[in-house]
Amino acid sequence: MSFLPSVVQAESRGDFKIQLTFNDGLTSTVDFSDWLGGALFAPLEDPIYFRRFFIEGGTVVWPNGLDVAPETLYERAKANEAA
């Protein structure tokens, strides 16, 4: 069985960035601005709404039900650490 990442903590770092901590202890700040744009992510372009995220089901979720797969967040977090 392979590792399934899960977000266990998330804190806003401003400018559409969230510091994420995963269930294996990896902590990294992920910039979500790359995902903004288009109809689906349009509500998140409002910085006040963007900061209304919460953790549910092991990932970051917004009140409209939008989320990003924890595996995708983990890959981005790992890439940040390697850079």
C-alpha positions in Angstrom: 0.0 0.0 0.0 1.4 3.4 -1.0 1.4 6.5 1.2 -1.8 8.6 1.0 -1.1 12.2 2.0 -3.5 14.1 4.2 -3.5 17.7 5.2 -3.5 17.9 9.0 -2.9 21.7 9.4 -3.4 24.7 7.2 -2.6 28.4 7.9 -3.0 31.4 5.6 0.3 33.0 4.6 -1.3 35.9 2.5 -1.3 36.4 -1.2 -3.2 33.2 -2.0 -0.6 31.1 -0.1 -1.3 28.5 2.5 1.2 26.8 4.8 0.3 23.1 4.8 1.3 20.3 7.2 0.8 16.8 6.0 0.4 13.5 8.0 4.0 12.6 7.4 5.3 15.9 8.9 6.1 17.7 5.7 5.3 21.4 6.1 5.5 23.8 3.1 3.8 26.9 1.9 1.8 26.3 -1.3 1.0 29.2 -3.7 -2.6 28.7 -5.0 -2.5 31.6 -7.4 -1.5 29.3 -10.3 -4.9 27.6 -9.9 -7.0 30.8 -9.9 -8.9 31.9 -13.0 -11.7 30.3 -14.8 -15.3 29.8 -13.6 -14.6 27.1 -11.1 -11.9 28.9 -9.1 -13.3 32.4 -9.6 -14.7 32.8 -6.1 -11.2 32.2 -4.7 -9.9 35.3 -6.4 -11.4 37.3 -3.6 -8.7 37.3 -0.9 -11.3 37.4 1.9 -13.1 34.4 0.5 -9.9 32.6 -0.2 -9.0 32.8 3.5 -12.2 31.0 4.5 -10.7 27.6 3.7 -10.9 24.8 6.2 -9.6 21.2 6.4 -12.1 18.4 5.5 -11.4 14.9 4.3 -7.6 15.5 4.5 -7.5 18.4 2.2 -8.2 22.2 2.0 -11.8 23.0 1.2 -13.7 26.3 0.7 -17.4 27.0 1.6 -18.5 26.4 -2.0 -17.2 22.8 -1.8 -14.2 23.5 -4.0 -11.1 21.6 -3.0 -7.7 20.5 -4.4 -6.8 16.8 -4.1 -4.4 16.2 -1.2 -2.1 14.3 -3.6 -1.8 17.4 -5.8 -1.1 19.6 -2.8 1.5 17.1 -1.5 3.3 17.0 -4.9 3.4 20.8 -5.0 4.7 21.0 -1.4 7.4 18.4 -2.1 8.5 20.4 -5.2 8.7 23.5 -3.1 11.0 21.8 -0.6 13.2 20.5 -3.4 13.6 24.0 -5.0 
